Amino acid sequence: DRLGARASAKLRLCALAGAPVELSRHWRPADGVVIVDAARGGGGPPGSIYRFDALAGPLPGGVFAVSTHALGVSQGIELARALGQLPRRLWVYGIEGQDFRRGAPLSAEVLAAIEVLAAQLEIDPLSAALPDPERRGA
């Protein structure tokens, strides 16, 4: 929603409402793709932002396991990898959540991180600069 409010010619936004195994359908024929998702267990406090180069290898186990579906973003990416359907660049950003109960409001830390990441992605979607302590797998 925050990125949609900041829409620019640099971004084609797609909110995935279906199962993550449908990811590759949404990024064809894109050269570069950025995925933003909730994260849990990344090692940082709520609101931490993690960045992963998904072409370098599988995402860390468990970080993107938060899903309302049987499969998460990690599994969707791995399916696309197995089928040879990855884009030329694929960055995955995760924001460490705090409360994952259904209907729970976002914490102030998570809301602040959303704003930081949305602003960075608006400037340069495929190489958003993040503070070093929050970078993982970049």
C-alpha positions as CSV (number, residue, x, y, z in Angstrom):
1,D,0.0,0.0,0.0
2,R,2.8,2.4,0.8
3,L,4.5,1.8,-2.5
4,G,1.2,2.2,-4.3
5,A,0.9,5.7,-2.8
6,R,4.4,6.5,-4.1
7,A,3.9,4.9,-7.6
8,S,6.4,6.0,-10.2
9,A,7.4,5.0,-13.7
10,K,10.2,2.9,-12.2
11,L,7.8,0.5,-10.5
12,R,5.1,-1.9,-11.7
13,L,3.4,-3.0,-8.5
14,C,1.6,-6.3,-8.0
15,A,0.1,-7.4,-4.7
16,L,0.0,-11.1,-4.6
17,A,-3.2,-12.4,-3.2
18,G,-2.8,-16.0,-4.3
19,A,-0.4,-18.7,-3.4
20,P,3.3,-17.8,-3.7
21,V,3.8,-20.6,-6.2
22,E,2.3,-18.1,-8.7
23,L,5.1,-15.6,-8.2
24,S,6.8,-16.2,-11.6
25,R,3.6,-15.6,-13.4
26,H,3.6,-12.0,-12.1
27,W,7.2,-11.2,-12.9
28,R,7.3,-12.3,-16.5
29,P,8.9,-10.6,-18.6
30,A,10.5,-8.4,-16.0
31,D,14.3,-7.9,-16.0
32,G,14.4,-7.1,-12.3
33,V,12.0,-8.0,-9.5
34,V,11.7,-6.9,-5.9
35,I,9.6,-8.8,-3.4
36,V,8.6,-7.4,-0.1
37,D,7.2,-9.6,2.6
38,A,6.8,-10.1,6.3
39,A,9.7,-11.8,8.0
40,R,10.0,-13.8,11.3
41,G,13.1,-15.2,12.9
42,G,15.6,-13.1,10.9
43,G,17.6,-12.4,14.1
44,G,16.7,-8.7,14.5
45,P,14.1,-6.8,16.5
46,P,10.7,-5.9,15.1
47,G,11.1,-3.5,12.2
48,S,14.5,-4.8,11.0
49,I,14.8,-4.8,7.3
50,Y,16.5,-7.8,5.6
51,R,17.7,-7.8,2.0
52,F,18.5,-11.1,0.1
53,D,19.7,-11.7,-3.4
54,A,17.5,-14.6,-4.3
55,L,19.7,-15.5,-7.3
56,A,22.6,-16.2,-5.0
57,G,20.8,-19.2,-3.6
58,P,17.8,-20.2,-1.5
59,L,16.5,-17.7,1.1
60,P,17.4,-18.5,4.7
61,G,15.1,-21.2,6.2
62,G,12.2,-20.0,8.2
63,V,12.6,-16.2,7.7
64,F,9.8,-16.0,5.1
65,A,7.7,-18.9,6.6
66,V,4.9,-16.5,7.5
67,S,2.1,-17.2,5.1
68,T,-1.7,-17.7,4.9
69,H,-1.0,-20.5,2.4
70,A,0.7,-23.8,2.7
71,L,3.8,-22.5,0.9
72,G,5.6,-19.2,1.5
73,V,7.7,-16.9,-0.7
74,S,10.8,-19.0,-0.3
75,Q,9.0,-22.0,-1.8
76,G,7.6,-20.0,-4.6
77,I,11.0,-18.7,-5.6
78,E,12.5,-22.2,-5.4
79,L,9.8,-23.6,-7.7
80,A,10.6,-20.8,-10.2
81,R,14.3,-21.6,-9.9
82,A,13.6,-25.3,-10.6
83,L,11.5,-24.4,-13.6
84,G,14.2,-22.0,-14.9
85,Q,11.8,-19.0,-14.5
86,L,13.8,-16.6,-12.4
87,P,14.2,-13.0,-13.6
88,R,17.7,-11.7,-14.3
89,R,17.7,-9.9,-10.9
90,L,15.6,-10.8,-7.9
91,W,15.8,-9.1,-4.5
92,V,13.7,-10.1,-1.6
93,Y,13.1,-7.7,1.3
94,G,11.7,-8.8,4.6
95,I,10.5,-6.6,7.5
96,E,10.7,-8.4,10.8
97,G,7.2,-8.5,12.3
98,Q,6.2,-8.4,15.9
99,D,2.7,-9.8,16.3
100,F,1.5,-12.3,13.7
101,R,-1.9,-13.0,15.2
102,R,-4.7,-12.6,12.7
103,G,-6.0,-9.0,12.7
104,A,-3.1,-7.7,15.0
105,P,-2.1,-4.1,14.2
106,L,1.4,-3.4,13.0
107,S,3.8,-2.1,15.6
108,A,5.3,1.4,15.4
109,E,8.7,-0.2,14.6
110,V,7.2,-2.2,11.7
111,L,5.3,0.9,10.4
112,A,8.5,3.0,10.5
113,A,10.4,0.2,8.6
114,I,7.7,0.1,5.9
115,E,8.1,3.9,5.4
116,V,11.9,3.6,5.2
117,L,11.8,0.7,2.7
118,A,9.1,2.3,0.6
119,A,11.1,5.5,0.3
120,Q,14.3,3.6,-0.7
121,L,12.4,1.5,-3.3
122,E,10.9,4.6,-4.7
123,I,14.4,6.0,-5.3
124,D,15.9,2.9,-6.8
125,P,13.9,-0.3,-6.7
126,L,16.7,-2.7,-7.7
127,S,19.4,-1.4,-5.4
128,A,17.8,0.2,-2.4
129,A,20.4,1.2,0.1
130,L,19.9,-0.1,3.6
131,P,22.0,0.4,6.7
132,D,24.7,-2.3,7.0
133,P,23.4,-3.9,10.3
134,E,20.1,-4.7,8.6
135,R,21.5,-6.1,5.4
136,R,21.5,-9.9,5.0
137,G,22.7,-11.9,2.0
138,A,23.3,-8.7,-0.1
